[in-house]
Every structure is written in structure tokens, then in C-alpha cells.
Amino acid sequence: MTRYILGCMTGTSLDGLDVALVRVDGVGLDMTAEYLGMTSRSLGELADELRSFAAGEAHPAVTFSLCSRSLGQLYAEACAECVERFLPDGASLDLVVAHGQTIWHAPEDGISWQLFDPMPCVRALRAPVCFNLRQADLVAGGEGAPITPIADWIMFRHPDKHRLIVNLGGIANVTSLPPDRPVEQITGGDIGPCNILIDGVVRRLFAGKDYDADGDIAASGDAQDAITQVLEHHPALFGEGHHSLGREDFPEQWIDRLVADLRKTIKPADLVASAVEGVATLVASVAAPEADEMILAGGGARNPVLIERIAELAPFDRVVLSDELGVPCEAREPAGFAVLGALSQDGVPITLTQVTGAQRPGRAGMWAYP
């Protein structure tokens, strides 16, 4: 059985929409997945509106509805482009899997809100759309995140090597894949802030810049340990048990205060370098000694300064980008969501008790059909 599935992701960092086309062969946990291609779109003016929603600012109800429809239309356009460019001749699109934009993640209350209207995709692509994939885990007592470890197992596991798959997104998270082990032995969790911190510092210090392209600013600065020390004492990064992280743990106001305090004594470029150093230190801290290699993915993996520091700090001879395994860094999450949709379509729970804490989460996702 072969399925062609689009996976779509707009992440916590609000840096754009990524859509990946994946060929899935087989069903359930016996499936294999092949990345075929991807398209990306800027969120444009939606980014500021979504950032305002995520900050908890008040808006009329109609504003949320209009933004949801506009976001759904953006998904539809990007998906149509991806199909046109990468779907093999004679093949049909079987499924669209859409994450939507996280507006509020509050697992302590059993909720996580991913804003998304699926109907523009349903209408444009004439294919089923699976969305809202976190709720089944949350109602089963889980954190609702991270939900990609089982997809990492399908895409990246190795018969002989213990791999750590690290996603450098708005929030950094890790999946630990022991060699040739069943899904019950997968572990993983959120690590801490990544792009929401680095990009947030850049936006506040460098007018007109939303992120540090190619790590040029960080490369021109000298890292200090000020932000590393702040992260070492951040209350969200401590505690026992399952704990997922979101923008709520590192809100805009927190970054405002951080930058306002540190810019008094630290130069702008040095402050960006210090943010990179803080993130690299957090990521390196999850490097289990029994692992053989660390695979880095996500938008932050395109920052060469961040990658260099992680490689220097982590105790591995091999720290590589997911590109070397056939999945571009930017495609790891959308491709993973394509796999999650296929598993959900097959009736396989996509979250793992040992990762999220959920008990018998069952089949995930809500579905919209043509």
C-alpha cells in the first residue's frame, strides 16, 4: 500500500509555513517513509497577529475566526504548490496533515489550541485533512507534546546506532532512539527555548531583522554566559516528570525584560552570541553518554554558529544535520506530521506514555473530508 501525504507545520517560532510531501509505503508501525520535496511560505502579516494571540492579548472573537480562515487559505496555497511540484505523474494525493498554529499550550489544564481552518485545504485539494492532533493525548492525561518521537522512529531509527534526534525549532526537543528497539523504548522531551529566544533577541536589537540569517550577527559577537545563567535558573526548565514547553513559558514579556536588563552591559552582537551559547549549552546537556550520534534538524539548524557550538559542547564524534539522512532540516517536522497522519489513519496511537505521560491516548486527530 502506497500513500502520498502532505505534512504541514507552522511552529512556535512563527518563522513560516513548511509543507513536505512524503511517500508512505506499508501500514501501521511497519510503514516506511520517503521525503519527496517541500515548499515554504512566509506568514506575512499573519505572523504579527498570531504572535499577539500567543501573547494572550485580547481580540474580538471574529478576529480569531478570520485569522484561522486566512491561515487555512495559506496552507491550501502552499499545499497546492507542493503537489504541483513534487507529486509523481499519475499519482493522487491521499491525505493532508496540518498542525496549525499553536496559540496557547496549557497541559496543566489539559488543553492546547492549534488555530487552523481545514476547509480551504479540503476544497482546494479534494483530499481528507487530519488536524488537531494533540487533543487525544491531552484528554488521556498527557502533556500533548512532544508528539513526533514515533515519527522519528519510523524515519530515522538505525539497526546499530543509538541516535538522538534534536529539533531546533521555536522550542528545542529531543527524541532518543536506541538501536533496533520497539517504540516502547523511545524516549524524548522538550529541552528549552531555541529560536523564540535567539530570534526574539535579534528582533529587539536589530531593526528590520526577524532572525540572524546565516548566524552572521552571532559570528560577529563574543558570547558571554549571562543568558546561559538565566536559563540555568529558569523555573520552566526544572522539575520532575513529564513537562512540555511552549511560548507561554518564555513569553514576549520575558524576552523584553531579559534584553532590557542585559543590553545595559552587553553589546548587541555579543548578546545574540550569548543567546546562541545558552541554547547550545541546553542542547548539549541532553547528550546521553550511551548515544552514538546527534542528528540536528529544524530551522535553527541553518544557523552555523549554533551548530558549531553544539558540536563542540556535545560529547559526540558525530553531530550532523538531518539532510545527511535524506530529510532536509526544515522538512523534519512537516514530514513527521505526514507520518503521524498515516499512523492515525491506520488506527495507531501517535503519542507514547513514556514521553507525554498519557494513558491509552487512542487514535489522534480530527478529520475533514471533501
N, C-alpha and C positions, 0 to 999 in steps of 0.2 A: 504494500500500500504506500503510495507516494502522495504527499500533500505539499502544496505551495502556500506558505503562510507569511503574512506581513506582521512584523512586530514593531510597535511604535512606543517611543519613550520621550517624555519631557521631564527632565529631572529637577531635583531640588535646587540646582544652581541656576535654573531659568536661563540657560545659555542657548536654547534652541530645541527644535524637534528633530529627532533622528528616526528614520524608518528603514528597516532591514528586511529583505526578502530571504527566506530560508526554505530550503527543500528538506522536508522531513520524510524519512523512509522508515516504515515499520510503525508499530503502535506501542503505547504504554512505555514502560521502562526499557523495552528492547529497541526503542527507536534510535535512529542516528539523525544528526542534523548537519546540513551543509550550508554555509553562508554563500549567497549568490550576489548580493550587491546592496547598496544603500543610497538613500537620498537624505538631505538635511535641509531644514528651513529655519530661518530666523523667526523668533516670536514677535518681532517688530514691536508695535505699540502695545501688544498684549502683555509683554514682559512687565512693564511698569504696573499694569492693572493687577496682574497675578501676584506680583511682589507685594502690592498693597493688601490683597486678600490674605496672603500668607502672614502678613504682619498683624492681622487681626483688626484692621481698620474698618470702620463702619461704611456700608454701602447699601443703597436700596436693593431689595430682592431682585428687581428686574435687571440690575447691573450684573449680578452673578449669572442670570439666565442668558443674557446677551453675550457675555464673555464665553460661557460654555458653548453656545452655538458657534461663535466665531472660532473658537479653538477646534471644535469638531470640523468646521469647514477647512481650516488649515491642515488638519490631519488628512482629510479627504483629498486635498490637492497634492500633498506630499506622497500619499499612498498611490494615487493615480500615476504620478511621475515615476515612482519606483516600479510599478507594474509595467509601464510602457518601456522602461529602460532595461529591465532585468528578467522579466518573466519569459521563460523559454517559448519559442514558437510552438503553437499547438497546445500549450498548457493553459489551465484555468486556475484562477486564484480561488483557494479553498476557504481561507479564514483571515480575518484581521484581528489582531490582539492589541488593544490600546490601553496604556497605563493611565493616561490623563495626567492632569497637573495636581500634585498634592497641595492642597490649600491648608489643611490642618491635620496633624498626626498626633493623636492623643490616645495611645494604647491603654493608659491607666483608666480611661473612660470607655474603652472598648470601641473606639471609633477612629477612622482615618478617612478623610474626604479627598477623593481624587475627582476634580472638576472635569467633566467631559460629556459632550452630547454625541452619541454614536450615530445618530440618524444621517448626518451628511455623508459619512463613510458608507453606510448601508445603501443609500440612494446612489451614490456615485460609482460604487464598485460592485454592487449587486452580489455581495458576499456577506455571510454572517460576521458579526463583530462581537468579540468577547472583551469585556471591560470590567472594572471594579473588582480586581482580583484579590484584594486584601481582606474583604469582609468575612469570608468563611473562616479564616484564621482568627480574626478578632472575636467573633461570636463564640469561638471554641476556646476562648481564654488566652489566645496568643497575642504577641506584640504586633502582628501584621507585617513584620519586617525582620530581617531581610527575607525576600521570597525567591531570590534567584539561585540559591545553592543547588537545588535539584537540577536546574537548567545547566549550571556549571558542570555538574557531574556528567550530564549527557554530552556536553560539548567539549570538555577539557580533561576528563579523567585519563589517567595513564596506567598501564598494567604494572609498571615497575617503579614509577616515581611518585613521591608524595608532593603534591602541588598545592601552593597557596595562591588562590585567585583573588587579587585585590582590585576593587573598583574604586578609582579616584574620581568620584562624582562630586556633587554638592556635599554629600556625606561620604566618607570612605568606609567601605565594608570589606570583609574578607570571607572567603569560603575555603575550608581546609578539606582537601581530597586525598585521603590515604590511598595508596596504590591498590587497584583491583579489589575494592571493598564495596559492600552493598550500601544503599542510600542511608540505612540506619546508622552508618558510621561517619556520615558527613557532619561536619560542624561548621559554624560560622557566626558572624555577628557584625554589628556596626563598630567602627573604630573611633571615629570622631569627625570633626569638620574638615573639609578639604577645600573645594572650590568656593563654597559660600564664604569661607574665611579669606582665602587669597584674593578672590575677585572683589570681595567687599572692601578689603584694604585698598586695592587698586582704584576702585571707583571713587573712594573718598579722597584720595591723594593725587590722582592724575585725571584732570578734567577731560571728558570726552572718551575715556577708556573704560570698557566694561570688564576687561581681563588683561592679563600680561601676555600678549602674543609672543610665542616662542621663548617665553621666560626672559626676555631682554631686560626688563626692569630689575628682576631679581638678580640677574647676572651682573648688573652694574652696581649692586649694593653689597654691603658686608653684613652678613647675618649676625644678629645678637640673640641672646637666649631669653629675651623678655617675653615673647609670645609663647615659647616653649614652657616657661614657668607658669604663665597664666593657664595654659591648657592642663598642666600637671595638677592644678588645684581646682579645675572646673568641676562642679558637683555632678554634672551630667555624665562625666567620664568615670565615675566611681560607683561602687555598689555591687551587690551580688545578684546572681540570677540573670534572666533574660532582660535585655534592655535595648530597645531600638531608639534611634536618634532621628531628629528632624530639625527643620528650620526653627521650630519652637524652642529648641534647646540653645540655639545660637542666633537669636533674632537680630534684626537690624539695629535695635537699640543697644544690644550688647557690643556689636561691632563699632557703633558710633562711639561708645564710651571707651572701648579699647584703643581706637585710633586717636581719640581726643587726648587720652592720658599719655600715650607713648610718643606721639609726634612732638611733644614738648622737648624731648631729649634725643629722639632718634630721627635721622634724616629719612625722607620719603622712600627712596630706593632701598635703604637699609631696613626699613620697616616691612616692605614687601619681601625682601630676602629673609627676614626674620619669620614672617608668616609661612613661607615655604619650609624653613627649617623646622618650625613647630609641627607642621603636617608630616614632614618626612620622619621626624622623631616618633610621632604616634604610629605611623605605618610600620616602621622598623620594629617597634615594640611587640608586634603580634607575630614576629617571625619565630615560630616554634622550632626548636632545635632538631626535631625529628624530620622536618620537611627537607626536600631536596632542592626545590626551586620556587621562586616567586614570579607569578605572571601578573603584569600590571595592565589595566585597561581603564576605560573611562576618559572623559575629556581632559582631566589633569595629567594623563599620561603623555600629552603633547607638550608638556612643559619640561624641557630638557633639564633645567636646574633641579626641579623636584625629583625627576627620575634619577639623576646623578646622585643626589643626596640620599635617596632611599637605597640605592645600590651600595653606597659607601657605608651606610649605617646598618643595613640588614646583614646577618651572618650567612650569606649565601654566595657561592661562586657564580650562580646563575640567577640573575634578575633580568627578565626580558619582557617585552611588550607582547600582548596577545596577537599582534599582527603575525608573529612568527609561528603561531598555531593556526593561522588561516582565518582569523576573525579580527578585523581592524579594531583598534581601541574604542573608537566611537560606536562601533556596532555591537559590542558585547552585550549591553543592556537590551537594546531593541531585539537582537537575535535571541537573547534569553527569554524575552517575553513571547516571542513566537513559539518557542519550545514549551513554555508554560501553558499557552493556549492549546497546543496539541495535546499535552498531558491532561488538561482539564476536559477537553473534548472526549478523551478516552476514559474519563472517569477516575483518573489518578489524582489523589490529593497532591497539591503542589508545594505545600509547606511541611516542615519537619518539626516534630515535637522537640527534638534536642536543640533546634535552632531558635524557634519562636516561642516555645512553651505551650503551643496549642495542643489540646487533647481531641483527637479524632476530628480534624477540621473538615473532612469531606471534600467534595468537588468544589472548586473555586469558580468565581466569575459570574457576571450577569451577561445575558446574551440578547442581541438584537438581530432580527432576521429580515431579509428582503421580502 
